[in-house]
Amino acid sequence: MTDSESVQSLIDQLREEAEMDRPNEATPDVGIIMGSDSDLATMAGGKGKRPGAYAALAEELGFAEQTDFTDAPEARFTFESFVVSAHRTPELMYAYAETAEARGLDVVIAGAGGKSADLPNMTASIAYPLPVIGVPVQEKSVDSVIGMPQGAPITAVDAGKSFNAALTAVQVLSRKHPELRERLQAYHDELQNEVGTVSRDLHELGTPEFKSTYWDGE
């Protein structure tokens, strides 16, 4: 299969899925798209990188990654992942954004890098009124991602912080799913407890011992 045939097959797949009559609980709730697989380190997290959207959804909030549209995981809440380039595969970007709502998605997280990081805002324009959360993969991508004109909204996070984008996506979903609100609150409570524990240890151990305990002697 040639590259163009591979892209067309994905476009056809998305359009076919949009025509399927699938219950909401069997379709992905969140779509994660990125302009290149090189963005995966930011969007998913990994060695030497801060945790990403994948970590927030799969590891912190109990979502499962759905890799087959017709065979949903047992988990009630799911997400999907695609590479969609606004510049190299504009037809695929258009098909993804145009079919997102019909395929059951409630929110899309879109990450892109470079100075012309157009994937998030183009996706937001085409998928409107479906909410899109933009992730500038690099600092130089920020202006491109947030530079939408009046009447063409997009929500965006700071450069590289796809973890926060995932939390925002789940906040959107939690308005109609109380279970997700409880998961978000539990995650927030855990963060507070961690800060409290660290604060007490710093005070009671003293700075030198705290550094040797928490920072491995650095």
KAWOJO-V707225 format. One line per field, one symbol per residue. ss: DSSP state (a for helix, b for strand, c for the rest). phi: phi as a letter, one per 40 degrees, with the letter a starting at -180 (. if undefined). burial: + if it has 16 or more other ideal C-beta (glycine too) atoms within 10 Angstrom, else -. A space follows every 10 residues. Layout:
# KAWOJO-V707225
ss: ???
phi: ???
burial: ???
This chain:
# KAWOJO-V707225
ss: ccaaaaaaaa aaaaaaaaac cccaaacccb bbbbccaaaa aaaacccccc ccaaaaaaaa cccbbccccc cccccccbbb bbbcccccca aaaaaaaaac ccccccbbbb bbccccccaa aaaaaaaccc bbbbbbccaa aaaaaacccc ccccbbbccc caaaaaaaaa aaaacccaaa aaaaaaaaaa aaaaaaaaaa aaaaacaaaa aaaacccc
phi: .cdccccccc cccccccccc cbcdcbbccb bbbacacccc dccbgidgbc dbddcccccb bgcbccbbcc bcccccbbab bacbccccbc ccdccccccd cccgcbabbb babgcbccdc cccccccdcc cbbcbccbdc cdcccccccd gbcacabcdg ccdcccccdc cccccbbddc cccccccccc cccccccccc cccccgddcc ccccbfgc
burial: ------+--+ +--+--++-- -----+++++ ++++++--++ +++++----- ++++++++-+ ++++++--+- -+----++++ +-++++--+- -+++++++++ -+++++++++ ++++--++++ +++++++--+ +++++++--- ++-+++-+-- ---++++-++ ++++++++++ -+++--+--+ --++------ ---------- ---------- --------
